[in-house]
């Protein structure tokens, strides 16, 4: 299973989610999209987006320095 990386560091809401939405059509089913972002609202935004689109959010974590990592199953 391939893991595709998306670096959304330095982008502010809603840009990280817009980048995810733009990348999704280029990926194939079964891949995992791993997104890193430092936008404070990213964890809430990605959870809401995953629920709305029905994409499984495998994990969303923060490292304590403001960096968030999320994995989405496609």
Jmol script that loads the backbone (N, CA, C; Angstrom):
load data "model"
ATOM      1  N   UNK A   1       0.838  -1.165   0.000  1.00  0.00           N
ATOM      2  CA  UNK A   1       0.000   0.000   0.000  1.00  0.00           C
ATOM      3  C   UNK A   1       0.891   1.239   0.000  1.00  0.00           C
ATOM      4  N   UNK A   2       0.733   2.076  -0.977  1.00  0.00           N
ATOM      5  CA  UNK A   2       1.580   3.258  -1.122  1.00  0.00           C
ATOM      6  C   UNK A   2       1.117   4.380  -0.198  1.00  0.00           C
ATOM      7  N   UNK A   3       2.082   5.097   0.343  1.00  0.00           N
ATOM      8  CA  UNK A   3       1.806   6.277   1.152  1.00  0.00           C
ATOM      9  C   UNK A   3       2.276   7.492   0.364  1.00  0.00           C
ATOM     10  N   UNK A   4       1.355   8.405   0.107  1.00  0.00           N
ATOM     11  CA  UNK A   4       1.655   9.626  -0.630  1.00  0.00           C
ATOM     12  C   UNK A   4       1.748  10.759   0.384  1.00  0.00           C
ATOM     13  N   UNK A   5       2.830  11.521   0.321  1.00  0.00           N
ATOM     14  CA  UNK A   5       3.078  12.614   1.256  1.00  0.00           C
ATOM     15  C   UNK A   5       2.586  13.940   0.679  1.00  0.00           C
ATOM     16  N   UNK A   6       1.946  14.742   1.530  1.00  0.00           N
ATOM     17  CA  UNK A   6       1.548  16.100   1.160  1.00  0.00           C
ATOM     18  C   UNK A   6       2.034  17.036   2.253  1.00  0.00           C
ATOM     19  N   UNK A   7       2.922  17.946   1.895  1.00  0.00           N
ATOM     20  CA  UNK A   7       3.463  18.928   2.843  1.00  0.00           C
ATOM     21  C   UNK A   7       2.638  20.205   2.732  1.00  0.00           C
ATOM     22  N   UNK A   8       1.856  20.485   3.773  1.00  0.00           N
ATOM     23  CA  UNK A   8       1.053  21.703   3.808  1.00  0.00           C
ATOM     24  C   UNK A   8       1.563  22.654   4.894  1.00  0.00           C
ATOM     25  N   UNK A   9       2.819  22.486   5.253  1.00  0.00           N
ATOM     26  CA  UNK A   9       3.424  23.353   6.265  1.00  0.00           C
ATOM     27  C   UNK A   9       3.468  24.790   5.748  1.00  0.00           C
ATOM     28  N   UNK A  10       3.149  25.726   6.639  1.00  0.00           N
ATOM     29  CA  UNK A  10       3.175  27.144   6.276  1.00  0.00           C
ATOM     30  C   UNK A  10       1.885  27.642   5.656  1.00  0.00           C
ATOM     31  N   UNK A  11       0.963  26.739   5.354  1.00  0.00           N
ATOM     32  CA  UNK A  11      -0.310  27.139   4.764  1.00  0.00           C
ATOM     33  C   UNK A  11      -1.348  27.325   5.858  1.00  0.00           C
ATOM     34  N   UNK A  12      -2.196  28.295   5.706  1.00  0.00           N
ATOM     35  CA  UNK A  12      -3.236  28.573   6.684  1.00  0.00           C
ATOM     36  C   UNK A  12      -4.605  28.224   6.114  1.00  0.00           C
ATOM     37  N   UNK A  13      -5.540  27.975   6.992  1.00  0.00           N
ATOM     38  CA  UNK A  13      -6.901  27.595   6.646  1.00  0.00           C
ATOM     39  C   UNK A  13      -7.465  28.569   5.604  1.00  0.00           C
ATOM     40  N   UNK A  14      -8.049  28.045   4.552  1.00  0.00           N
ATOM     41  CA  UNK A  14      -8.421  26.665   4.242  1.00  0.00           C
ATOM     42  C   UNK A  14      -7.445  25.967   3.293  1.00  0.00           C
ATOM     43  N   UNK A  15      -6.266  26.532   3.093  1.00  0.00           N
ATOM     44  CA  UNK A  15      -5.347  26.010   2.092  1.00  0.00           C
ATOM     45  C   UNK A  15      -4.947  24.546   2.278  1.00  0.00           C
ATOM     46  N   UNK A  16      -4.661  24.053   3.498  1.00  0.00           N
ATOM     47  CA  UNK A  16      -4.304  22.628   3.607  1.00  0.00           C
ATOM     48  C   UNK A  16      -5.406  21.698   3.095  1.00  0.00           C
ATOM     49  N   UNK A  17      -6.658  21.996   3.416  1.00  0.00           N
ATOM     50  CA  UNK A  17      -7.767  21.160   2.947  1.00  0.00           C
ATOM     51  C   UNK A  17      -7.942  21.307   1.441  1.00  0.00           C
ATOM     52  N   UNK A  18      -7.753  22.494   0.916  1.00  0.00           N
ATOM     53  CA  UNK A  18      -7.847  22.689  -0.535  1.00  0.00           C
ATOM     54  C   UNK A  18      -6.769  21.890  -1.260  1.00  0.00           C
ATOM     55  N   UNK A  19      -5.576  21.821  -0.685  1.00  0.00           N
ATOM     56  CA  UNK A  19      -4.495  21.015  -1.278  1.00  0.00           C
ATOM     57  C   UNK A  19      -4.865  19.529  -1.253  1.00  0.00           C
ATOM     58  N   UNK A  20      -5.461  19.070  -0.155  1.00  0.00           N
ATOM     59  CA  UNK A  20      -5.915  17.676  -0.065  1.00  0.00           C
ATOM     60  C   UNK A  20      -6.953  17.411  -1.153  1.00  0.00           C
ATOM     61  N   UNK A  21      -7.924  18.299  -1.279  1.00  0.00           N
ATOM     62  CA  UNK A  21      -8.996  18.121  -2.267  1.00  0.00           C
ATOM     63  C   UNK A  21      -8.446  18.095  -3.695  1.00  0.00           C
ATOM     64  N   UNK A  22      -7.420  18.888  -3.968  1.00  0.00           N
ATOM     65  CA  UNK A  22      -6.830  18.931  -5.308  1.00  0.00           C
ATOM     66  C   UNK A  22      -6.034  17.668  -5.610  1.00  0.00           C
ATOM     67  N   UNK A  23      -5.416  17.066  -4.594  1.00  0.00           N
ATOM     68  CA  UNK A  23      -4.570  15.890  -4.794  1.00  0.00           C
ATOM     69  C   UNK A  23      -5.374  14.594  -4.886  1.00  0.00           C
ATOM     70  N   UNK A  24      -6.484  14.505  -4.174  1.00  0.00           N
ATOM     71  CA  UNK A  24      -7.280  13.273  -4.104  1.00  0.00           C
ATOM     72  C   UNK A  24      -7.603  12.681  -5.485  1.00  0.00           C
ATOM     73  N   UNK A  25      -8.049  13.467  -6.467  1.00  0.00           N
ATOM     74  CA  UNK A  25      -8.397  12.869  -7.769  1.00  0.00           C
ATOM     75  C   UNK A  25      -7.215  12.233  -8.506  1.00  0.00           C
ATOM     76  N   UNK A  26      -5.996  12.573  -8.132  1.00  0.00           N
ATOM     77  CA  UNK A  26      -4.819  12.023  -8.817  1.00  0.00           C
ATOM     78  C   UNK A  26      -4.358  10.705  -8.200  1.00  0.00           C
ATOM     79  N   UNK A  27      -4.960  10.319  -7.076  1.00  0.00           N
ATOM     80  CA  UNK A  27      -4.546   9.117  -6.357  1.00  0.00           C
ATOM     81  C   UNK A  27      -5.487   7.955  -6.681  1.00  0.00           C
ATOM     82  N   UNK A  28      -5.016   6.750  -6.385  1.00  0.00           N
ATOM     83  CA  UNK A  28      -5.831   5.571  -6.650  1.00  0.00           C
ATOM     84  C   UNK A  28      -6.320   4.967  -5.334  1.00  0.00           C
ATOM     85  N   UNK A  29      -7.399   4.214  -5.428  1.00  0.00           N
ATOM     86  CA  UNK A  29      -7.959   3.564  -4.258  1.00  0.00           C
ATOM     87  C   UNK A  29      -6.944   2.678  -3.567  1.00  0.00           C
ATOM     88  N   UNK A  30      -6.978   2.678  -2.249  1.00  0.00           N
ATOM     89  CA  UNK A  30      -6.054   1.863  -1.477  1.00  0.00           C
ATOM     90  C   UNK A  30      -4.831   2.620  -1.003  1.00  0.00           C
ATOM     91  N   UNK A  31      -4.523   3.739  -1.652  1.00  0.00           N
ATOM     92  CA  UNK A  31      -3.371   4.528  -1.210  1.00  0.00           C
ATOM     93  C   UNK A  31      -3.706   5.269   0.085  1.00  0.00           C
ATOM     94  N   UNK A  32      -2.673   5.651   0.799  1.00  0.00           N
ATOM     95  CA  UNK A  32      -2.825   6.446   2.005  1.00  0.00           C
ATOM     96  C   UNK A  32      -2.202   7.805   1.741  1.00  0.00           C
ATOM     97  N   UNK A  33      -2.955   8.851   2.034  1.00  0.00           N
ATOM     98  CA  UNK A  33      -2.443  10.213   1.917  1.00  0.00           C
ATOM     99  C   UNK A  33      -2.032  10.666   3.315  1.00  0.00           C
ATOM    100  N   UNK A  34      -0.754  11.016   3.461  1.00  0.00           N
ATOM    101  CA  UNK A  34      -0.252  11.530   4.738  1.00  0.00           C
ATOM    102  C   UNK A  34       0.026  13.012   4.577  1.00  0.00           C
ATOM    103  N   UNK A  35      -0.659  13.808   5.382  1.00  0.00           N
ATOM    104  CA  UNK A  35      -0.570  15.267   5.292  1.00  0.00           C
ATOM    105  C   UNK A  35       0.097  15.803   6.547  1.00  0.00           C
ATOM    106  N   UNK A  36       1.070  16.693   6.362  1.00  0.00           N
ATOM    107  CA  UNK A  36       1.651  17.417   7.487  1.00  0.00           C
ATOM    108  C   UNK A  36       1.293  18.888   7.326  1.00  0.00           C
ATOM    109  N   UNK A  37       0.878  19.492   8.430  1.00  0.00           N
ATOM    110  CA  UNK A  37       0.462  20.892   8.402  1.00  0.00           C
ATOM    111  C   UNK A  37       0.736  21.520   9.757  1.00  0.00           C
ATOM    112  N   UNK A  38       0.885  22.842   9.765  1.00  0.00           N
ATOM    113  CA  UNK A  38       1.068  23.548  11.025  1.00  0.00           C
ATOM    114  C   UNK A  38      -0.031  24.573  11.282  1.00  0.00           C
ATOM    115  N   UNK A  39      -1.084  24.520  10.505  1.00  0.00           N
ATOM    116  CA  UNK A  39      -2.245  25.386  10.712  1.00  0.00           C
ATOM    117  C   UNK A  39      -2.947  24.926  11.995  1.00  0.00           C
ATOM    118  N   UNK A  40      -3.220  25.823  12.929  1.00  0.00           N
ATOM    119  CA  UNK A  40      -3.833  25.426  14.193  1.00  0.00           C
ATOM    120  C   UNK A  40      -5.186  24.716  14.043  1.00  0.00           C
ATOM    121  N   UNK A  41      -5.944  25.053  13.010  1.00  0.00           N
ATOM    122  CA  UNK A  41      -7.262  24.441  12.839  1.00  0.00           C
ATOM    123  C   UNK A  41      -7.218  23.156  12.007  1.00  0.00           C
ATOM    124  N   UNK A  42      -6.050  22.741  11.555  1.00  0.00           N
ATOM    125  CA  UNK A  42      -5.962  21.574  10.674  1.00  0.00           C
ATOM    126  C   UNK A  42      -6.575  20.306  11.268  1.00  0.00           C
ATOM    127  N   UNK A  43      -6.296  19.937  12.517  1.00  0.00           N
ATOM    128  CA  UNK A  43      -6.904  18.697  13.036  1.00  0.00           C
ATOM    129  C   UNK A  43      -8.433  18.712  12.970  1.00  0.00           C
ATOM    130  N   UNK A  44      -9.037  19.815  13.361  1.00  0.00           N
ATOM    131  CA  UNK A  44     -10.501  19.928  13.297  1.00  0.00           C
ATOM    132  C   UNK A  44     -10.980  19.910  11.860  1.00  0.00           C
ATOM    133  N   UNK A  45     -10.290  20.633  10.988  1.00  0.00           N
ATOM    134  CA  UNK A  45     -10.686  20.727   9.584  1.00  0.00           C
ATOM    135  C   UNK A  45     -10.598  19.384   8.877  1.00  0.00           C
ATOM    136  N   UNK A  46      -9.512  18.633   9.096  1.00  0.00           N
ATOM    137  CA  UNK A  46      -9.337  17.368   8.380  1.00  0.00           C
ATOM    138  C   UNK A  46     -10.333  16.331   8.883  1.00  0.00           C
ATOM    139  N   UNK A  47     -10.637  16.349  10.186  1.00  0.00           N
ATOM    140  CA  UNK A  47     -11.646  15.432  10.725  1.00  0.00           C
ATOM    141  C   UNK A  47     -13.014  15.725  10.118  1.00  0.00           C
ATOM    142  N   UNK A  48     -13.381  16.997  10.040  1.00  0.00           N
ATOM    143  CA  UNK A  48     -14.668  17.382   9.451  1.00  0.00           C
ATOM    144  C   UNK A  48     -14.717  17.019   7.972  1.00  0.00           C
ATOM    145  N   UNK A  49     -13.622  17.251   7.245  1.00  0.00           N
ATOM    146  CA  UNK A  49     -13.574  16.925   5.825  1.00  0.00           C
ATOM    147  C   UNK A  49     -13.725  15.416   5.612  1.00  0.00           C
ATOM    148  N   UNK A  50     -13.030  14.619   6.424  1.00  0.00           N
ATOM    149  CA  UNK A  50     -13.100  13.163   6.293  1.00  0.00           C
ATOM    150  C   UNK A  50     -14.519  12.664   6.553  1.00  0.00           C
ATOM    151  N   UNK A  51     -15.165  13.194   7.568  1.00  0.00           N
ATOM    152  CA  UNK A  51     -16.546  12.804   7.864  1.00  0.00           C
ATOM    153  C   UNK A  51     -17.473  13.182   6.717  1.00  0.00           C
ATOM    154  N   UNK A  52     -17.298  14.377   6.182  1.00  0.00           N
ATOM    155  CA  UNK A  52     -18.163  14.871   5.102  1.00  0.00           C
ATOM    156  C   UNK A  52     -17.995  14.058   3.820  1.00  0.00           C
ATOM    157  N   UNK A  53     -16.766  13.638   3.516  1.00  0.00           N
ATOM    158  CA  UNK A  53     -16.495  12.933   2.260  1.00  0.00           C
ATOM    159  C   UNK A  53     -16.557  11.415   2.397  1.00  0.00           C
ATOM    160  N   UNK A  54     -16.605  10.929   3.636  1.00  0.00           N
ATOM    161  CA  UNK A  54     -16.636   9.483   3.850  1.00  0.00           C
ATOM    162  C   UNK A  54     -15.281   8.810   3.697  1.00  0.00           C
ATOM    163  N   UNK A  55     -14.218   9.573   3.669  1.00  0.00           N
ATOM    164  CA  UNK A  55     -12.862   9.012   3.595  1.00  0.00           C
ATOM    165  C   UNK A  55     -12.405   8.654   5.006  1.00  0.00           C
ATOM    166  N   UNK A  56     -11.908   7.443   5.221  1.00  0.00           N
ATOM    167  CA  UNK A  56     -11.451   7.063   6.561  1.00  0.00           C
ATOM    168  C   UNK A  56     -10.207   7.854   6.990  1.00  0.00           C
ATOM    169  N   UNK A  57     -10.322   8.501   8.127  1.00  0.00           N
ATOM    170  CA  UNK A  57      -9.193   9.188   8.732  1.00  0.00           C
ATOM    171  C   UNK A  57      -8.519   8.176   9.648  1.00  0.00           C
ATOM    172  N   UNK A  58      -7.355   7.694   9.237  1.00  0.00           N
ATOM    173  CA  UNK A  58      -6.657   6.657   9.980  1.00  0.00           C
ATOM    174  C   UNK A  58      -6.034   7.182  11.257  1.00  0.00           C
ATOM    175  N   UNK A  59      -5.516   8.391  11.194  1.00  0.00           N
ATOM    176  CA  UNK A  59      -4.906   9.000  12.372  1.00  0.00           C
ATOM    177  C   UNK A  59      -4.739  10.486  12.159  1.00  0.00           C
ATOM    178  N   UNK A  60      -4.734  11.204  13.261  1.00  0.00           N
ATOM    179  CA  UNK A  60      -4.429  12.631  13.250  1.00  0.00           C
ATOM    180  C   UNK A  60      -3.753  12.922  14.588  1.00  0.00           C
ATOM    181  N   UNK A  61      -2.513  13.373  14.528  1.00  0.00           N
ATOM    182  CA  UNK A  61      -1.771  13.611  15.754  1.00  0.00           C
ATOM    183  C   UNK A  61      -0.984  14.912  15.668  1.00  0.00           C
ATOM    184  N   UNK A  62      -0.613  15.416  16.829  1.00  0.00           N
ATOM    185  CA  UNK A  62       0.200  16.624  16.926  1.00  0.00           C
ATOM    186  C   UNK A  62       1.465  16.277  17.695  1.00  0.00           C
ATOM    187  N   UNK A  63       2.558  16.933  17.343  1.00  0.00           N
ATOM    188  CA  UNK A  63       3.820  16.605  17.991  1.00  0.00           C
ATOM    189  C   UNK A  63       4.179  17.549  19.140  1.00  0.00           C
ATOM    190  N   UNK A  64       3.282  18.468  19.465  1.00  0.00           N
ATOM    191  CA  UNK A  64       3.545  19.388  20.567  1.00  0.00           C
ATOM    192  C   UNK A  64       4.251  20.662  20.165  1.00  0.00           C
ATOM    193  N   UNK A  65       4.725  20.722  18.928  1.00  0.00           N
ATOM    194  CA  UNK A  65       5.403  21.927  18.442  1.00  0.00           C
ATOM    195  C   UNK A  65       4.550  22.688  17.436  1.00  0.00           C
ATOM    196  N   UNK A  66       3.309  22.239  17.241  1.00  0.00           N
ATOM    197  CA  UNK A  66       2.421  22.874  16.277  1.00  0.00           C
ATOM    198  C   UNK A  66       2.342  22.136  14.958  1.00  0.00           C
ATOM    199  N   UNK A  67       3.096  21.051  14.818  1.00  0.00           N
ATOM    200  CA  UNK A  67       3.052  20.258  13.591  1.00  0.00           C
ATOM    201  C   UNK A  67       2.031  19.139  13.766  1.00  0.00           C
ATOM    202  N   UNK A  68       1.135  19.021  12.793  1.00  0.00           N
ATOM    203  CA  UNK A  68       0.091  17.993  12.817  1.00  0.00           C
ATOM    204  C   UNK A  68       0.307  17.041  11.647  1.00  0.00           C
ATOM    205  N   UNK A  69       0.018  15.785  11.864  1.00  0.00           N
ATOM    206  CA  UNK A  69       0.115  14.772  10.833  1.00  0.00           C
ATOM    207  C   UNK A  69      -1.194  13.998  10.788  1.00  0.00           C
ATOM    208  N   UNK A  70      -1.731  13.826   9.586  1.00  0.00           N
ATOM    209  CA  UNK A  70      -2.966  13.071   9.407  1.00  0.00           C
ATOM    210  C   UNK A  70      -2.761  12.062   8.278  1.00  0.00           C
ATOM    211  N   UNK A  71      -3.397  10.903   8.407  1.00  0.00           N
ATOM    212  CA  UNK A  71      -3.392   9.906   7.351  1.00  0.00           C
ATOM    213  C   UNK A  71      -4.824   9.600   6.945  1.00  0.00           C
ATOM    214  N   UNK A  72      -5.062   9.629   5.639  1.00  0.00           N
ATOM    215  CA  UNK A  72      -6.381   9.400   5.079  1.00  0.00           C
ATOM    216  C   UNK A  72      -6.290   8.194   4.143  1.00  0.00           C
ATOM    217  N   UNK A  73      -7.190   7.240   4.315  1.00  0.00           N
ATOM    218  CA  UNK A  73      -7.257   6.066   3.444  1.00  0.00           C
ATOM    219  C   UNK A  73      -8.108   6.411   2.233  1.00  0.00           C
ATOM    220  N   UNK A  74      -7.607   6.080   1.059  1.00  0.00           N
ATOM    221  CA  UNK A  74      -8.368   6.360  -0.161  1.00  0.00           C
ATOM    222  C   UNK A  74      -8.955   5.080  -0.715  1.00  0.00           C
TER     223      UNK A  74
END
end "model"
wireframe off; spacefill off
backbone 0.3
color backbone group
